[in-house]
């Protein structure tokens, strides 16, 4: 009896969000297994799909289609990851295909090429002028030759059809190698014969002899470089059958030019020993337990991670180490590569598609035992996990903003339960949700309260910028901060300046009529970028030149308002011209490897000041940083976000942990217009526990997480009335099925109500216990498919990190 594969096809739509049955050709029955990618016919197309099960019977009444091609020789998704995708579908309201694709490097997502194929007789002229005598052509060729209008006519006459071909982007890198075909003695003879007439060939023969002795092989490029010859010389020698070329698979190594200094385990402090003991006990007994490791900045959390992983690897198991964003990876990679060498694979967005694919293959083949990476590294294809670590667990970057809207912390805990291994959530400022779970004993709380260098946490000075204005100082830098920076430069010490913005100025405004240049597609002002001398929208990407006169009143009194990193850098150099400044923000770190190069330059003392946005607040461990200045501490406090206080406290605490990590005591200066705000005052005292108690009281009063669960429902349409009507309809459907304790906020327009010519409306549900809520929401999504097909957007985001 022929076997049947149940396949999830690469069509992200509700109607296709289920397995489709396909016959497995007899020749592939022994090969195809759940977790493999296959090529299948779907309608008039050929597309990629994932086999999720193999059965012997089908409920389908008609003739089943057969699988066309196999894209893998072994499953790329394990049984564990297939089970995880089922849970993700329920929890994130995403399509199954989106969940499966999120688990793999982007290079393993299919690329589709369209072809136009002749299916009926054409005239001789059509056959030769259009198709050049062939039976088909690519869509790209038809476009380049401007043939689409003529071909559309033939399509209407059913003389040609459009077909789709699946192109596997997952390309293995191969390098050209050289193999000697002569013995050592034969090469010696040939060398003597061509010493005078072909000295370069003689030189190559000498290198080939050394390869024979050392039993090594060489790439063609390396041999050319070593012998200082061209490829033509090697080709001539290949014609004489002295050598042969062959291809060898090679990994794209993002760190091939780096030498990592080998490090040894450091002696643990008594506090570090206290926290690592229960973790290692869980590792040794394969016990699933979630630890919340709360440690002040500089308390040695990373060394606890390294020694835990060392134990896991010694037991023959594997480890995942998550860091929140690319800016954190260079130093973390350095530490892990220095300790574990080639056993470490790295996965983050700064790598090329090919590099990510090769790092993934190293993990999948068992060549790497440890993965260090950002959010998506939580899906690393390990079969025998011994520990999962989520560093800076409070960071919002662990939550995926688009479908599937998973949180890496939740995935880590799920995988920890599956593998019966411990999960460590580390932070100096844990999220309130995690700290509350530790209080309820859902997580095990472990604390590091002292720095490993025995230095005190830096003193924090708060400067009220209202007083600076009264004193006539209108710059971005308080006078005392300017003096402290000059003092650090004089002593050869370094300063970090944090500005919670990017760009040159927030917006431009006409002082005659008050006109603000806005985006034509969104309800937001355009941001000035002086490096490109353009106005940009950070939401839809719209870009235009800087206006010389007001588009409204044609006046010439246009001024820049707000403060961005570029503008601050200019201002900084005007007040402290002797300063050497490295600016680190989204604009200066676009290029591959830019984070690492900028941080390396700062570490090597090529600059006195590191000026940047949030990306410099965390993870920097440079002993020469002795001063940190926060230029605008209260940027986030004015936002309509119940987490504003928490985010501000976390940011100030993190950046306050940068100075004083060496032998010199550190100092922090915080500039603010709200010096009395509890988040700023408690960050000054480094008092997380008091902040936690105060913030929990406010959350309880306002009925927000962690006392309540939340769901954000968003509708969008190009017609504002349609978006508003749909959100109202959703609420009317949900409300009768909810308990009286559940709170519905909205519907209201989103804080930025129009983005890219679409209007957005939202409502927020706050609830304690609604066992049927997710089923109701899944049903609403299902019943809205007709409207979605006509341009409606409907999104459900469980536990959103922002309501804006």
Secondary structure, DSSP 8 states (H G I E B T S, - for coil): ---EEEEEES--SGGG-S-EEEE--GGGTTT--TT-EEEEEETTEEEEEEEEEEES-----S---BEEEE--SS-SS-HHHHHHHHHHHHHH---HHHHHHHTS-GGGS-EEEEEEEE-S---HHIIIIITTTSSEEEHHHHHHTT-HHHHHHHHHTTSEEEEEEEE------EEEEEEE-S-HHHHHHHHHHHTTT-HHHHHHHHHHHHHHHHT--EEHHHHHHHHT--HHHHHHHHHTTSEEEEEEE----TTTT------------HHHHHHHHHHHHHHHTT---EEEEEE-TTS-HHHHHHHHHHHHHHTT-EEEEE-SSHHHHHHHHHHHHHHHGGGEEEE-TTS-HHHHHHHHHHHHTT--SEEEESGGGGG---SSEEEEEEETTT-GGGB-SSSS--BHHHHHHHHHHHHT-EEEEEESS--HHHHHHHHTTSSEEEEE-S-TT-----EEEEEEHHHHHHTT--SSS-HHHHHHHHHHHHHT-EEEEE-S--SSBSEEEETTT--B-B-SSSSSB-EEETTTTEEE-TTT--EEE--SS-TTT--S-EEEES--HHHHHHHHHHHSTT--EEEESTTTT-STTHHHHHHHHHHTTS-SEEEESGGGSSS---TTEEEEEES-TTTGGGSS-TTHHHHHHHHHHHHHTSTTSSSS--EEEEEES-TT-HHHHHHHTT-HHHHHHHHHHHHHHHT-TTSSEEEEEEEEESSHHHHHHHHHHHHHHHHTTS-TT-EEEEEEEEEEEEETTEEEEEEEEEES--TTHHHHHHHHHHHTHHHHHTT-EEEEEET-S---
